[in-house]
Amino acid sequence: MRRRTVTAGNLEEILQATAPAAAQASEQVAAPAAAPAPARPAAQDTGLRTEFEFELPRGYVDEAGTVHRYGVMRLATARDELRPQIDLRVKENPAYLSVVLLSQVITRLGTISDVHAGVVERMYATDVAFLQDFYRRINSEGHTRAAVTCPHCEGGFEVDLSGGRLGES
């Protein structure tokens, strides 16, 4: 089998060269060039939600003593998941992977818009655990709701983990 490098410019040429001869002949007799396919709607038109708000259980305390509890996390891309694998800090300490990964997908934390690994490092362990679970939920399940059971009455219900207090909508 022969490998070829395909670029946008030569794709049509390669498709014609590799098509069976009978198919090429029938295509030449067929109607002129087909109309281009309609453009796909943008992600915002399809209702795909890519950013999720959250509220930290404790909150990040910055150098000035300000507590930041509310933030926004975006969906992760393949690049976000691959980039930490080449980070030297992660190679030295694999546990650092979640710090690097979270710093890439948190777009805002309170008034902080530049969330970097140093910010995540200084968060309370409770908040980091919350963010790891939140990341897993929005990237694998696509929502921020969790099914829970009341320890007293054993009734089941859903809780939105993205923020707010119990009982608030």
Phi, psi and chi 1 to 4 in degrees:
 res  aa     phi    psi   chi1   chi2   chi3   chi4
   1 MET       -  135.8  175.7 -176.2  -91.7      -
   2 ARG   -99.3  132.2 -166.5  171.7  142.6 -149.5
   3 ARG   -92.5  144.7  -67.2  179.9 -176.8 -123.2
   4 ARG  -131.5  149.6  -63.4  178.7 -175.3 -152.2
   5 THR   -92.8  125.1  -57.2      -      -      -
   6 VAL  -106.7  129.0  178.4      -      -      -
   7 THR  -120.7  167.1   62.2      -      -      -
   8 ALA   -59.7  -33.6      -      -      -      -
   9 GLY   -70.7  -34.2      -      -      -      -
  10 ASN  -109.6   11.4   69.7   -5.9      -      -
  11 LEU   -62.0  -47.2  178.0   61.6      -      -
  12 GLU   -62.8  -39.5 -167.2   63.0   38.3      -
  13 GLU   -62.6  -43.6  174.2 -172.9  -35.5      -
  14 ILE   -68.2  -40.1  -69.3  172.8      -      -
  15 LEU   -62.1  -41.0  -72.4  173.7      -      -
  16 GLN   -68.0  -38.5  -72.0  177.4   -5.6      -
  17 ALA   -69.6  -29.8      -      -      -      -
  18 THR   -96.6   -7.0   57.2      -      -      -
  19 ALA   -73.5  147.5      -      -      -      -
  20 PRO   -60.6  150.7  -18.0   26.1      -      -
  21 ALA   -60.6  -41.3      -      -      -      -
  22 ALA   -63.6  -39.1      -      -      -      -
  23 ALA   -67.1  -37.5      -      -      -      -
  24 GLN   -64.8  -41.7  -75.4  179.7  -15.0      -
  25 ALA   -64.7  -42.7      -      -      -      -
  26 SER   -69.0  -31.6   65.5      -      -      -
  27 GLU   -69.4  -34.1  -74.6  176.6   11.0      -
  28 GLN   -69.2  -31.7  -70.0  172.8   -5.7      -
  29 VAL   -78.8  -27.9  175.3      -      -      -
  30 ALA   -64.1  179.3      -      -      -      -
  31 ALA   -57.9  160.8      -      -      -      -
  32 PRO   -60.4 -178.6   13.4  -20.7      -      -
  33 ALA   -46.8  135.7      -      -      -      -
  34 ALA   -69.9  153.0      -      -      -      -
  35 ALA   -66.8  144.0      -      -      -      -
  36 PRO   -63.4  148.1   20.3  -27.9      -      -
  37 ALA   -65.8  145.3      -      -      -      -
  38 PRO   -62.8  146.4   19.2  -26.9      -      -
  39 ALA   -64.7  142.4      -      -      -      -
  40 ARG   -72.1  144.1  -68.9 -179.1  134.1 -174.1
  41 PRO   -68.1  151.7   20.2  -27.1      -      -
  42 ALA   -66.8  160.6      -      -      -      -
  43 ALA   -56.2  -35.9      -      -      -      -
  44 GLN   -68.7  -25.3   64.3 -146.6   19.0      -
  45 ASP   -78.1  -24.8  -64.6  -19.7      -      -
  46 THR   -86.2   -6.6   63.1      -      -      -
  47 GLY    83.0   11.3      -      -      -      -
  48 LEU   -69.3  123.6  175.8   64.4      -      -
  49 ARG   -92.1  121.4 -172.9  171.7  172.2 -161.1
  50 THR  -112.4  -10.7   59.7      -      -      -
  51 GLU  -127.3  141.7  -69.8 -168.3  -26.9      -
  52 PHE  -132.7  130.7  -62.5   82.1      -      -
  53 GLU   -83.4  150.1  -66.5 -178.8   -5.0      -
  54 PHE  -143.6  164.9   61.2   82.9      -      -
  55 GLU  -129.6  120.1  178.5 -178.7   -4.9      -
  56 LEU   -70.1  144.4  -65.3  174.3      -      -
  57 PRO   -61.6  -41.5  -17.3   24.6      -      -
  58 ARG  -108.4  -48.2  -63.4 -160.4 -176.1  -88.9
  59 GLY   108.1  147.6      -      -      -      -
  60 TYR   -87.1  130.1  168.6   71.3      -      -
  61 VAL  -104.0  117.2 -178.4      -      -      -
  62 ASP   -82.2 -178.2   64.3   14.8      -      -
  63 GLU   -60.8  -29.0  -64.7   82.5   17.8      -
  64 ALA   -84.4   -3.9      -      -      -      -
  65 GLY    91.2    4.8      -      -      -      -
  66 THR   -77.9  134.2  -53.5      -      -      -
  67 VAL   -94.2  127.1  178.5      -      -      -
  68 HIS  -113.6  114.6  -56.3  -85.8      -      -
  69 ARG  -111.3  -29.2  -67.5 -170.7   70.4 -169.7
  70 TYR   -98.6  139.0  -60.9   93.7      -      -
  71 GLY  -153.2 -178.2      -      -      -      -
  72 VAL  -133.7  133.5  176.7      -      -      -
  73 MET  -121.2  136.1 -176.9 -176.9  -68.2      -
  74 ARG   -98.6  162.7   66.9  172.7  172.0   77.2
  75 LEU   -63.3  145.9  -71.6  176.0      -      -
  76 ALA   -82.4  148.4      -      -      -      -
  77 THR  -103.3  171.4   62.5      -      -      -
  78 ALA   -60.9  -38.0      -      -      -      -
  79 ARG   -61.8  -40.4  174.2  175.8  -85.5  171.0
  80 ASP   -59.4  -37.6  -66.6  -33.6      -      -
  81 GLU   -77.1  -29.2  -62.2 -112.4  -21.3      -
  82 LEU   -85.6  -36.1  -66.8  170.7      -      -
  83 ARG   -54.7  -43.7 -173.0  176.3  -70.2  155.1
  84 PRO   -61.6  -23.8  -24.5   33.8      -      -
  85 GLN   -64.8  -24.3  -59.2  -62.6  -33.8      -
  86 ILE  -102.9   -1.0   59.8  171.2      -      -
  87 ASP   -71.2  129.5 -168.7  -61.8      -      -
  88 LEU   -62.1  -34.4  -67.4  176.4      -      -
  89 ARG   -63.6  -36.2  -61.6  168.5  -66.0 -172.5
  90 VAL   -73.5  -37.4  174.3      -      -      -
  91 LYS   -64.1  -36.9  -74.0 -176.2  177.4 -176.2
  92 GLU   -74.2  -35.4  -69.6  175.2    7.6      -
  93 ASN  -142.4   97.6 -178.9    2.5      -      -
  94 PRO   -56.2  -24.6  -24.8   33.8      -      -
  95 ALA   -66.2  -18.8      -      -      -      -
  96 TYR   -74.3  -10.8 -157.9   76.4      -      -
  97 LEU   -55.0  -45.3 -177.7  130.4      -      -
  98 SER   -65.8  -32.8   63.8      -      -      -
  99 VAL   -64.1  -47.2  171.4      -      -      -
 100 VAL   -65.6  -44.3  174.5      -      -      -
 101 LEU   -63.2  -46.4 -172.6   55.7      -      -
 102 LEU   -63.2  -38.0  -70.7  172.7      -      -
 103 SER   -65.5  -23.3   70.0      -      -      -
 104 GLN   -81.3  -31.0  -67.6  179.8  148.1      -
 105 VAL  -101.3  -13.3  -64.0      -      -      -
 106 ILE   -83.1  115.7  -62.4  172.0      -      -
 107 THR   -92.1  -22.8   58.2      -      -      -
 108 ARG  -155.5  143.0 -174.9  177.0   47.9   78.3
 109 LEU  -138.8  102.9 -177.0   58.3      -      -
 110 GLY    61.1 -123.1      -      -      -      -
 111 THR   -93.7    2.9   57.7      -      -      -
 112 ILE   -89.1  119.2  -56.7  168.6      -      -
 113 SER  -102.0  -14.5   59.1      -      -      -
 114 ASP  -105.9   82.3  179.4   26.9      -      -
 115 VAL   -88.7  112.6 -180.0      -      -      -
 116 HIS  -117.5  177.1   49.7   81.4      -      -
 117 ALA   -57.9  -33.5      -      -      -      -
 118 GLY   -62.7  -35.0      -      -      -      -
 119 VAL   -67.3  -47.6  171.0      -      -      -
 120 VAL   -64.1  -36.8  178.8      -      -      -
 121 GLU   -58.9  -35.0  -77.7  177.0  -10.3      -
 122 ARG   -90.2    6.3  -69.0 -172.1  -58.6  -90.4
 123 MET   -79.1  155.0  -73.3 -176.6  178.1      -
 124 TYR   -66.8  148.2  -66.3  111.6      -      -
 125 ALA   -57.7  -35.4      -      -      -      -
 126 THR   -60.1  -43.3  -39.6      -      -      -
 127 ASP   -69.0  -38.8  -69.2  -24.1      -      -
 128 VAL   -65.0  -42.4  173.4      -      -      -
 129 ALA   -61.6  -41.8      -      -      -      -
 130 PHE   -60.4  -46.4  168.6   83.8      -      -
 131 LEU   -66.2  -35.7  -70.8  169.2      -      -
 132 GLN   -63.6  -43.5  -71.6  169.9  -28.2      -
 133 ASP   -67.3  -40.7 -175.6   57.4      -      -
 134 PHE   -61.9  -44.6 -169.1   71.7      -      -
 135 TYR   -57.8  -47.8  174.1   91.0      -      -
 136 ARG   -60.9  -42.5 -177.0 -174.1   55.1   77.8
 137 ARG   -64.7  -48.5  -73.6 -175.1 -177.4  -80.3
 138 ILE   -74.1  -26.2   67.2  172.3      -      -
 139 ASN   -92.7  -20.8  -75.9  -70.7      -      -
 140 SER  -108.7  -35.6   63.0      -      -      -
 141 GLU  -101.7  -20.6  -62.0  171.6   12.3      -
 142 GLY    81.9    8.7      -      -      -      -
 143 HIS  -150.0  174.2   60.6   79.1      -      -
 144 THR  -114.4   16.4   58.8      -      -      -
 145 ARG   -93.1  144.7  -65.8  177.8  -52.4  -81.7
 146 ALA  -128.1  137.6      -      -      -      -
 147 ALA   -81.1  127.4      -      -      -      -
 148 VAL  -130.0  162.7  -64.0      -      -      -
 149 THR  -124.3  132.6  -56.2      -      -      -
 150 CYS   -67.6  128.2  175.4      -      -      -
 151 PRO   -69.8  -18.2   21.8  -28.3      -      -
 152 HIS   -91.3  -53.5  -59.4  -71.0      -      -
 153 CYS  -100.1   -7.0   69.5      -      -      -
 154 GLU    61.0   23.8  -63.6 -173.2   12.5      -
 155 GLY   -81.7  143.1      -      -      -      -
 156 GLY   -96.8  143.5      -      -      -      -
 157 PHE  -159.8  171.4   57.2   97.4      -      -
 158 GLU  -104.2  145.6  -79.0 -170.4  -13.7      -
 159 VAL  -124.7  135.0  174.4      -      -      -
 160 ASP   -86.6  118.0 -171.3   -7.3      -      -
 161 LEU   -81.0   -3.7  -62.6  175.7      -      -
 162 SER   -76.7   -4.2   63.8      -      -      -
 163 GLY   143.4 -173.6      -      -      -      -
 164 GLY    82.2  167.4      -      -      -      -
 165 ARG  -100.0  157.0  -61.9  -79.9 -178.5 -132.6
 166 LEU   -57.4  135.6  -71.1  175.0      -      -
 167 GLY    90.2  -15.7      -      -      -      -
 168 GLU   -90.8  150.1  -66.9  179.3   -4.5      -
 169 SER  -111.6      -   36.7      -      -      -
